[in-house]
């Protein structure tokens, strides 16, 4: 399997989102407000919410979402073990495709923590 430059992928995703914000500012402002409200500490911590988002990203097979939410989970203090357990739940909920996208998420985790 070819080695991915995960940090470059994350940078490109952020640049793309910034471009969207300049092209469709109202939509992206609303999206960012929802994102911040949904991931704010509450009954669940930001870390827990990011782990949930990562599991959903794997289940719905969104590669860019995996990059974003592995990074956000790490920033929120998630450990490798917590991320791996979240991937286990994603596999339970999505079967074989969840295994493939969990391998991708593990590659992202390794790329962001090296």
C-alpha positions in Angstrom: 0.0 0.0 0.0 1.4 3.4 -1.0 2.4 5.7 1.9 0.0 8.6 2.3 1.0 12.0 3.4 -1.8 12.5 6.0 -0.6 15.9 7.2 -0.7 17.2 3.6 -4.2 15.7 3.1 -5.4 17.4 6.2 -3.9 20.7 5.0 -5.5 20.3 1.6 -8.9 19.6 3.2 -8.6 22.7 5.4 -7.6 24.8 2.3 -10.6 23.4 0.4 -12.9 24.3 3.3 -11.5 27.8 3.4 -12.2 28.1 -0.4 -15.7 27.0 0.2 -16.1 29.6 3.0 -15.1 32.3 0.5 -17.4 31.0 -2.2 -20.4 30.1 -0.1 -19.9 32.0 3.2 -23.4 31.7 4.6 -23.5 27.9 4.2 -20.0 27.4 5.7 -20.8 29.8 8.5 -23.9 27.8 9.3 -22.0 24.5 9.0 -19.2 25.7 11.3 -21.8 26.9 13.9 -23.5 23.5 13.9 -20.1 21.7 14.1 -19.0 23.8 17.1 -22.4 23.5 18.9 -22.5 19.7 18.3 -19.0 19.1 19.5 -19.0 21.4 22.5 -18.6 19.8 25.9 -21.9 18.9 27.5 -23.3 15.6 28.8 -20.7 14.1 26.5 -17.2 15.5 26.3 -15.8 16.9 23.0 -13.5 13.9 22.9 -16.4 11.5 23.2 -18.3 13.3 20.5 -15.2 13.3 18.2 -14.9 9.5 18.7 -18.6 9.2 17.8 -18.0 11.3 14.7 -15.1 9.1 13.7 -17.2 6.0 14.0 -19.8 7.5 11.8 -17.2 8.7 9.3 -16.0 5.1 9.0 -19.5 3.7 8.8 -20.5 6.2 6.0 -17.2 5.7 4.2 -16.0 9.3 4.2 -12.3 9.4 3.8 -12.0 13.2 4.3 -14.2 12.9 7.4 -11.9 10.3 8.8 -8.9 12.6 8.3 -10.8 15.4 10.0 -12.1 13.4 13.0 -9.0 11.5 13.8 -7.2 14.8 14.0 -10.0 16.4 16.1 -10.2 13.4 18.4 -6.4 13.6 19.0 -6.7 17.3 19.6 -9.5 16.6 22.1 -7.2 14.3 24.0 -8.2 10.9 22.6 -5.6 8.2 22.9 -4.7 5.6 20.3 -6.5 3.0 22.4 -9.7 5.1 22.5 -9.6 5.7 18.8 -9.0 2.0 18.1 -12.0 1.0 20.3 -14.2 3.6 18.4 -13.1 1.9 15.2 -14.1 -1.5 16.7 -17.6 -0.1 17.2 -17.7 1.3 13.7 -16.8 -2.2 12.3 -19.6 -3.7 14.4 -22.1 -1.3 12.9 -20.9 -1.4 9.3 -19.3 -4.8 8.7 -16.7 -5.5 6.0 -16.6 -1.9 4.6 -16.0 -0.7 8.2 -12.9 -2.9 8.4 -11.5 -1.3 5.2 -12.2 2.2 6.3 -10.9 1.4 9.8 -7.6 0.4 8.2 -7.7 3.8 6.5 -8.4 5.5 9.9 -5.5 3.6 11.5 -3.2 4.9 8.7 -4.5 8.4 9.3 -3.8 8.0 13.0 -0.3 6.9 12.4 0.3 9.7 9.9 -0.9 12.3 12.3 1.1 11.0 15.3 4.5 10.4 13.7 
